[in-house]
Amino acid sequence: MKTGAAKRGETHQPFGEHVVMRENVEAGGLEPKEYEKLKAEIFEAIWRDLDPLEKEIEDNEHVDHAVVDPLLRKMRAFGLLVPKRYGGVGLSTSQYLPILAEFSKVQGGIRVLMHVHNTVAHGLSELATEEQRQQILPGVAEGTKSVAFGLTEPEHGTGMDIGTTARRDGDHYVINGRKWLITNSDIATHFVIFAKTDPKAGVAGVSAIIVERGTPGFTITPLPETMGCKGGEHGQLDLVDVRVPVANVLGREGQGILQMEELLEISRVFIAATSLGTAERAFELSLEFAKKRVTFGKPIAARQAIQRYIAEMGTDIYALRGMIQDAAAKWDQGRRIPAEASMCKLFGLEAVGRVTDRALLVHGGIGYTRQHPIERLYRDARLNWLEEGPPTIQYAVAATRFLAGYEWHV
């Protein structure tokens, strides 16, 4: 079966014999005039209200949610990908990406908060039952609730290599395990925990289960601060005999890994969009600096070496922008994009790495100080290597699909 043309709402076989069926797929999207008005308002608010908070967040390595959250609520940023009928904005993927990219130009902790909140909200919109949607999504849209993604473990890898278990006990699961590096663990009211519901069933034995904050046996511990994206919380979750109703399973029991792989596709495109935004900002700052910085009586923009850096930066940005637009258009059509998503994520992290490297060279020694935003952008960009899987994972996903005859060009 050629998977390139597979629809997300159809039965398809992306992992050999295992079948996934997607339900509740909603393309969403605003009318062009309504969208452009909203986007302009959000862009203005980002630079007016959020950008001035950079120094305080970087100094304290903490996002003050009492200050930031009301600003995000005012611009409706928490509900960008939540369907309108649950109180959200209802953007399509193609409409959301430029807004996410703009958030990626300001302080990174805010971007991380926005990315994870909206990504998991998107996953709930597509996978949750109607009852789960009604219970959670309205609060998610208004920012009074938030959902985090609990997959990574300290003693295991990812995917099938997890140690967390969920034993069936009547109408409940009893969950035991540990997760770490869980973004938004400080504010999340609900966590999507991946656990083995049937340890002997392989890929069909892992389920995604919603666990509410405050459930007995469920504790959350902060982890040390990060290199960049300061203020974004990445905590540790410990689950000891945590009982949750079987009705809390997200999607279908035993389909957690397959659901995760599908939702990671668009999340990888989201990460590519954050790479694009960070790269665009570094490029803009470099152009401005190169025109103002004078050596030997001339702006350094007149130097051939600087011009080469500028041209290389622009080429990376242009190529990445086109890749993202293609992948987003296919997703909005209801298609699977496994290879495209991994290539976007892979090229995005490489592109933003090169762009911020060159931006630092353009700025010279002063760019290594906090006097210029390029220092922060350089650090923030490095998180993109790790989010939604490192480069090795993206190589494996793309290569496996191509070798299987994936028609990515259609």
Secondary structure, DSSP 8 states (H G I E B T S, - for coil): ---TT-BTTSEEEEETTEEEE--S-------HHHHHHHHHHHHHHIIIIIGGGHHHHHHHT---HHHHHHHHHHTTGGGTTS-GGGTS----HHHHHHHHHHHTTS-HHHHHHHHHHHHHHHHHHHHS-HHHHHHHHHHHHHTS--EEEE---SSS-STT----EEEEETTEEEEEEEEEEEETTTT-SEEEEEEESSTTSGGGGEEEEEEETT-TTEEEE-----SSSTT--EEEEEEEEEEEEGGGEESSTTBHHHHHHHHHHHHHHHHHHHHHHHHHHHHHHHHHHHHH-EETTEEGGGSHHHHHHHHHHHHHHHHHHHHHHHHHHHHHTTB--HHHHHHHHHHHHHHHHHHHHHHHHHHGGGGGSTTSTHHHHHHHHGGGGTTTS-HHHHHHHHHHHHHTT--TT-
